[in-house]
Amino acid sequence: MKTIKYIIGLTLCGLLILACSKDGEMGMPGEDGVDGQNGEQGPQGEQGETGTANVIYSDWFSSLFPDDITSTNYTFSVIAPDLTDEIVENGLVIGYGRYTSPTSADIRVVEQLPFSLFERNQFYSLSFSTPPASNSERAFISLRSMDGSPIGEPFFEEYRYVIIPGGIPASGKSSIDYNTMGYKEICTHFDIPQ
């Protein structure tokens, strides 16, 4: 008797499962609901960091130092028309020197100025002048001996500068210190071709 009840129960369950199939026609789509009201305007966000769209960089330019400098200091200048009083007061100018290895053109050394090359007792620096100076809108690359002896052969073959215009002063927050960033970091940050 239990077996007959069991078979009847299984048969009824099977019929119920078959009866619940989704073979019917799709109904008509309903109407769209009413759009909700817009929320209140949110508070003003904090001032973002200064953008990088106005960053100016020079091409690499060849050194104008002689091959063998017999004096204790030497300076050459290049025209830098983007150097303004505004940049000097509120921005930043970073100079770099580059040297290519004589054994492989793939090996290049780039250093930020000022730079001391102790092996040769040489000190490299970048300075600049803006109007109304007589030698205005120029960048000056200077090289001097650190021990008072003749300079000899300069190390760097090429130079470039990067001008980062000033923006809104940081208000208690830590801002980026570009002077501590390496050359590749600066190029990546400002999308400067190396």
C-alpha positions as CSV (number, residue, x, y, z in Angstrom):
1,M,0.0,0.0,0.0
2,K,2.9,2.3,0.8
3,T,4.4,1.7,-2.6
4,I,1.1,2.7,-4.4
5,K,0.9,5.9,-2.4
6,Y,4.5,6.6,-3.2
7,I,4.0,6.1,-6.9
8,I,0.8,8.2,-6.9
9,G,2.7,11.0,-5.1
10,L,5.6,11.0,-7.6
11,T,3.1,11.0,-10.5
12,L,1.3,14.1,-9.0
13,C,4.6,15.9,-8.4
14,G,5.6,15.3,-12.0
15,L,2.3,16.6,-13.3
16,L,2.6,19.7,-11.2
17,I,6.1,20.4,-12.5
18,L,5.0,20.0,-16.1
19,A,1.9,22.2,-15.5
20,C,4.2,25.1,-14.4
21,S,6.2,25.5,-17.6
22,K,6.6,28.9,-19.3
23,D,5.0,28.2,-22.7
24,G,2.5,31.0,-22.6
25,E,2.6,34.2,-24.7
26,M,4.5,37.3,-23.5
27,G,2.2,40.0,-22.1
28,M,2.2,43.6,-23.2
29,P,4.8,45.9,-21.6
30,G,3.6,48.1,-18.9
31,E,3.8,51.9,-18.9
32,D,7.0,53.7,-17.6
33,G,6.8,55.0,-14.1
34,V,7.0,58.7,-13.3
35,D,10.6,60.2,-13.0
36,G,11.6,61.1,-9.5
37,Q,12.5,64.7,-8.6
38,N,16.2,65.8,-8.7
39,G,17.9,66.0,-5.3
40,E,19.4,69.2,-3.8
41,Q,22.6,70.6,-5.0
42,G,25.6,69.1,-3.1
43,P,28.2,71.3,-1.3
44,Q,31.1,72.9,-3.3
45,G,34.1,70.5,-3.5
46,E,37.7,71.4,-2.5
47,Q,39.9,73.3,-4.8
48,G,41.9,70.8,-6.9
49,E,45.7,71.0,-7.5
50,T,47.1,73.2,-10.2
51,G,46.8,71.7,-13.6
52,T,49.7,70.8,-15.8
53,A,48.5,72.2,-19.1
54,N,50.7,75.3,-18.9
55,V,54.0,73.5,-18.2
56,I,56.7,74.6,-20.6
57,Y,59.9,72.6,-21.4
58,S,62.8,73.3,-23.7
59,D,64.2,70.8,-26.2
60,W,67.6,69.4,-25.2
61,F,70.2,72.0,-26.3
62,S,73.9,71.3,-26.8
63,S,76.4,72.5,-24.3
64,L,78.2,75.7,-25.3
65,F,81.1,75.1,-23.0
66,P,84.5,74.7,-24.6
67,D,86.0,71.1,-24.7
68,D,88.7,72.1,-22.2
69,I,88.1,75.0,-19.8
70,T,91.2,76.5,-18.4
71,S,89.5,78.9,-16.0
72,T,87.8,78.2,-12.6
73,N,84.3,79.2,-13.8
74,Y,82.5,79.5,-17.0
75,T,78.9,80.4,-18.0
76,F,76.9,80.3,-21.2
77,S,73.3,81.5,-21.8
78,V,70.4,80.5,-24.0
79,I,67.3,82.5,-24.9
80,A,64.3,81.4,-22.7
81,P,61.4,83.7,-23.7
82,D,59.0,81.9,-21.4
83,L,60.9,83.1,-18.3
84,T,58.8,85.9,-16.8
85,D,58.7,87.7,-13.5
86,E,55.4,85.8,-12.8
87,I,57.3,82.5,-13.2
88,V,60.1,83.7,-10.9
89,E,57.7,84.9,-8.2
90,N,55.2,82.1,-8.3
91,G,56.5,79.2,-10.4
92,L,59.4,76.9,-10.6
93,V,62.2,76.4,-13.1
94,I,64.1,73.1,-13.1
95,G,67.3,72.5,-15.1
96,Y,68.8,69.2,-16.2
97,G,72.1,68.1,-17.7
98,R,72.5,65.0,-19.9
99,Y,75.5,62.9,-20.7
100,T,75.6,60.0,-23.2
101,S,77.9,57.1,-22.5
102,P,80.8,56.8,-25.0
103,T,80.4,53.0,-24.9
104,S,76.6,52.9,-25.6
105,A,74.2,55.5,-26.9
106,D,71.5,53.7,-25.0
107,I,73.0,54.7,-21.7
108,R,72.2,58.3,-20.8
109,V,72.7,60.0,-17.5
110,V,70.3,62.8,-16.6
111,E,70.9,64.9,-13.5
112,Q,69.0,67.8,-12.0
113,L,70.9,71.1,-11.6
114,P,72.5,72.2,-9.3
115,F,74.7,69.2,-9.5
116,S,78.1,68.4,-8.0
117,L,80.5,66.1,-9.9
118,F,83.0,65.3,-7.2
119,E,85.2,63.1,-9.4
120,R,86.0,66.1,-11.5
121,N,85.6,68.8,-8.8
122,Q,82.9,70.4,-11.0
123,F,79.7,72.2,-9.8
124,Y,76.9,72.9,-12.4
125,S,74.0,75.3,-11.8
126,L,71.1,77.0,-13.6
127,S,70.1,80.6,-13.1
128,F,68.0,83.0,-15.2
129,S,67.1,86.6,-15.7
130,T,63.8,88.3,-16.6
131,P,62.9,91.8,-17.7
132,P,64.0,94.5,-17.1
133,A,67.5,93.0,-16.9
134,S,69.8,93.8,-19.9
135,N,70.3,90.1,-20.5
136,S,66.6,89.3,-19.9
137,E,64.7,86.2,-20.8
138,R,67.7,84.0,-20.7
139,A,68.7,80.8,-18.9
140,F,72.3,80.6,-17.7
141,I,74.2,77.3,-17.3
142,S,77.2,77.8,-15.0
143,L,80.1,75.5,-14.3
144,R,82.8,76.2,-11.7
145,S,85.7,74.4,-10.1
146,M,85.1,73.2,-6.5
147,D,88.8,73.2,-5.6
148,G,90.1,76.3,-7.4
149,S,91.8,74.4,-10.2
150,P,91.0,74.7,-13.9
151,I,87.7,73.1,-14.8
152,G,89.0,70.9,-17.7
153,E,86.5,68.9,-19.7
154,P,82.8,69.4,-19.0
155,F,80.7,66.3,-18.2
156,F,77.3,67.1,-19.6
157,E,76.8,67.4,-23.4
158,E,73.2,68.7,-23.4
159,Y,70.8,70.7,-21.1
160,R,67.1,71.5,-20.9
161,Y,64.8,73.3,-18.5
162,V,61.2,72.8,-17.4
163,I,59.0,75.7,-16.3
164,I,56.1,75.0,-14.0
165,P,53.9,78.0,-13.6
166,G,52.6,78.8,-10.2
167,G,49.0,78.2,-9.2
168,I,46.9,78.6,-6.1
169,P,49.0,78.3,-3.0
170,A,48.5,75.2,-0.9
171,S,46.2,75.8,2.1
172,G,47.7,73.7,4.9
173,K,47.7,70.5,2.7
174,S,50.8,68.9,1.5
175,S,51.5,69.8,-2.1
176,I,53.8,68.1,-4.6
177,D,57.5,69.1,-4.2
178,Y,58.7,68.9,-7.8
179,N,62.3,69.6,-6.7
180,T,62.4,66.2,-5.0
181,M,61.0,64.3,-8.0
182,G,63.4,62.5,-10.3
183,Y,63.7,63.4,-14.0
184,K,61.6,60.5,-15.2
185,E,58.9,61.3,-12.6
186,I,58.7,64.9,-13.8
187,C,58.4,63.7,-17.5
188,T,55.7,61.2,-16.6
189,H,53.8,63.6,-14.4
190,F,53.8,66.4,-17.0
191,D,53.7,64.2,-20.1
192,I,57.1,65.6,-21.3
193,P,58.9,63.6,-24.0
194,Q,62.3,62.4,-22.8
